[in-house]
């Protein structure tokens, strides 16, 4: 079953351009509930970097020495971000999802240091 919650950021227009870590963007996706995740290679400080964020809540970057580790972590981070956003969306009527996001962002950063 396809996951339609993520789509290419800017219709794929950022792929091949320079990212925030001065590497070439090889993957760049956006979640419809308000998050983005990017994978760069040949970065300024490491061979690979993943930068992700939840709009208005967090920005987090991790560095990797191998493409295999970066790709595996990209997928794990993407799944965890989606679960967090979906949980916050379910409580949006109560407090705008704030409590879930506050707790979830802390847990996310601990899980993906």
C-alpha positions, 0 to 999 in steps of 0.5 A: 500500500502506497503512503501518500502522506509524503511527497517530493518537496517542490515537485523534486525541484530541489534535487541536485541543488545545494542543501543547508549542509552545503551538500547535494540534495539527493532526497527531499520530501514534505509531509502534508501535515507540516514537516520536511526531511532532506538527505544530502551527500558530499556535505561540508562536514560529513559525507551525508547529512539528514536535515528534518523539521516540523514547521514551527517546532523543530529543526534537526540535523544528523551526519553519517559516514556511509550512504547505507546508514544515511538511507536507513536512518532517513526512512526511520526518521521519516516514519517517526516524523509521520507518526508524530504528526499524525498523533498531534493531528488527532489531538488538534481539537484539544490543544492544537496538538501542542502537548503531543508535539512538545513531548514528541519532539524531545523523544524524536531528538533522543531517538535520533541524536 
